[in-house]
């Protein structure tokens, strides 16, 4: 018999990951869903195949009924609060799998509090946009006791993801450390594209010509983000793909880690200043791609292209 799984946190990443768990995870019991805003759980439950998922009435129920508890929450405060509540019950023998992007110190503290109650934690942050979550194309980074990591792998590559990065028997915080550093690559990519497209427009080259170069030289994420910028997706979305508040949270974590390590991340400092401009212009609806709008404004252009 396969273990009972619970999923806590149904943002634009969690929903896609749940879909693939249900469709490809070889579950013989309905996936238990829980979200602080219950409507998200109700809506997702209605979209999933009949009988493949069920909704928990509260966090305690979601945890108590599960053998393996997946969490995917927006920030450090949310995951700390969730785990603090979860471990008040009897969690001995349970396995927690946290897919949240948080500071590695947070991850290591969670591991200690969970282990103190006789349970285990595997950190499993993922790389990829919501569309990749929907399509099961994420990259999963796993860290924690090797035996626990092996219990999580059947739900990663081939189900929620296309590849695993295995940090088995390394501290759980190593996974979120990689995730924070890795996200600076994405942030710097968006900053570079934003500056390039703005210069292309101002200098007379034109965004279409620059995009041809990007497609030829940098297929993949660079081309996708370039297309989003040109099409205005960075300001037209009702729900951001990578929300500005979360992007700034990740940038802050990266800058804190750099300071603590005696290094500098000046590219991240520049990108974060542009994210602050995006927050002023769009509030919480702002997307990381809105850096393009902020760079445009600096060049005397409108935020919206």
C-alpha positions, 0 to 999 in steps of 0.5 A: 500500500502506498502512503497517505499524502497531504498537500498544504499550500495551493498557490500557482505552483502547488496546484500544478504539482498536485495535479501531477501527483494525482495523475502520475503519482500512483496513489491508491488513496485520495490526495488530502488538500488543505489551504488557508483560503479554502476556496482554492482547495475547493476549486482544485478538488473540483478540477481533479479527477473524481475520487482522486482528492479530498479536502481537509477541514483544518490543518490538524486534520490534514496532518493527522491523517497523512503519512507524508505531508507536502508543504508549499508556502509563500514565505518563511513566516507562513511555513514556520507558523504551519509547522509550529501548529502541525507538530503540536499533534502526534507526528511521530513517524511522519515525513514532512516534505517542504517545497517552499522557497525560504532562507536555509536557516529557516529550513534547518530550524524546521528540521530540528523542530520536526525531528524533536517530535519524532518525525523527519523533514526533506527539503524539496524546493523546485526550479520552474515556472507555474507552467512547468509545474502544470506540465510536470517539468520542474527540477526538484532539489532534495536534501535530508536523511538519504532514506527519507529522500528515497521515500520522496523521489517516487513523487519527483522525477517523472511525476512532478519534475523532469529531474532531481538534484540529490543532496541526500544525507546533506543538511536540509538547508543545503537545498534551500541555499541552492534554491536562493542562489539559483533564483538570483540567476533568474532575477539577473536574467530578467534584469539583463533582458529588461536592460537589453530590450530597453536599449534596443528600443531606444537605440533604434535596433528594435525589440523584434531584432533583439528577440531574433538574437535571443531566440538563436543564442539563448533558447529556453528561459531567456526566449520565454521571458523575452517574449513575455516582455514584448507581449506585455504579459508582465503587466497584463496578468491577473495573477503574477507568475512570479510575484514581486513580493516573493521575488523581493523576499528571495532577493533579500535572502540572497543579499543577507546570505552574501553579507553573512558570507563576506561577498557582494551580489551587486546585480541582485542589488540593482534588480531588487531596486527595480523590483521596488519600483514594480511594487510602487507601480503595481502593488502585489499584482506585480510580476518579476517581469515588471523589471522591464517596466521599471527599466523602461521608466528610467529611460523615459518610456512608459512602464507599459510597452 
